[in-house]
């Protein structure tokens, strides 16, 4: 995943330590901006990458308190509409 971001000249950082020693998979643009309270939160993006969702998608919700909307990338197929609704809620 990081290779795709690098090849597309995106600014990002992997495994940034956030609140309570949490580590989201990717923070855009980087950890310095994340921890700079003057940097606008709406300029931050958090991406969780999980091979399968199961209950691990909930982990993404807690990994970065400054960011309200978090993104999840998974290769899992066949996620039910009920699980997607739960994730959305």
C-alpha atoms as one frame of an Amber mdcrd trajectory, in Angstrom:
protein
   0.000   0.000   0.000   2.760   2.450   0.932   4.403   1.806  -2.423   1.239
   2.941  -4.216   1.176   6.155  -2.197   4.874   6.810  -2.796   4.595   6.195
  -6.542   1.771   8.725  -6.647   3.775  11.326  -4.717   1.421  11.381  -1.734
   2.654  12.725   1.564   1.968  10.223   4.333   3.445   8.473   7.334   2.955
   4.912   8.535   2.265   3.827  12.108   2.088   7.299  13.651   1.668   7.076
  17.416  -1.528   8.891  18.386  -3.487   9.085  21.614  -3.019   6.254  24.090
  -0.170   4.825  21.991  -2.512   3.824  19.162  -1.011   3.399  15.695  -3.203
   3.878  12.644  -1.754   2.254   9.541  -1.470   5.527   7.589  -1.807   9.219
   8.433  -1.931  11.863   5.720   0.000  14.090   5.587   2.074  12.908   8.598
   2.470  12.619  12.343   3.929  16.100  12.764   0.749  17.604  11.324  -1.409
  15.224  13.353   0.203  16.325  16.620   0.227  20.036  15.700  -2.963  21.332
  17.322  -2.804  24.346  14.977  -3.004  22.075  11.928  -6.689  21.810  10.953
  -8.181  18.414  11.725 -10.119  18.500   8.454  -6.757  18.425   6.671  -5.902
  15.047   8.200  -6.795  11.639   6.792  -6.508   8.348   8.647  -6.521   5.051
   6.762  -6.754   1.659   8.392  -5.711  -1.358   6.335  -7.078  -4.729   7.372
  -6.822  -8.037   5.523 -10.242  -8.974   6.845 -12.806  -6.867   8.634 -14.438
  -9.222  11.130 -14.389  -7.105  14.285 -11.051  -5.450  13.499 -12.756  -2.553
  11.727 -13.724  -1.215  15.165 -10.031  -0.739  15.919  -9.839   1.916  13.182
 -12.442   4.021  15.003 -10.239   4.452  18.074  -6.860   5.070  16.471  -6.961
   8.843  15.923  -9.121  11.065  18.135  -8.505  14.235  16.112 -10.094  12.797
  12.973 -13.842  12.251  12.862 -14.060  10.393   9.538 -11.713   7.453   9.171
 -11.179   5.250   6.139 -10.798   1.495   5.951  -9.218  -0.523   3.143  -9.723
  -4.274   3.037  -9.355  -7.086   0.527 -12.136  -9.078   2.177 -14.903 -10.077
  -0.170 -18.498 -10.727   0.704 -19.007  -8.219   3.503 -22.705  -8.302   4.330
 -24.912  -5.255   4.010 -25.585  -5.563   7.749 -21.897  -5.347   8.589 -21.501
  -2.359   6.248 -24.445  -0.661   7.957 -22.888  -1.301  11.362 -19.609   0.189
  10.140 -21.386   3.242   8.790 -23.322   3.801  12.022
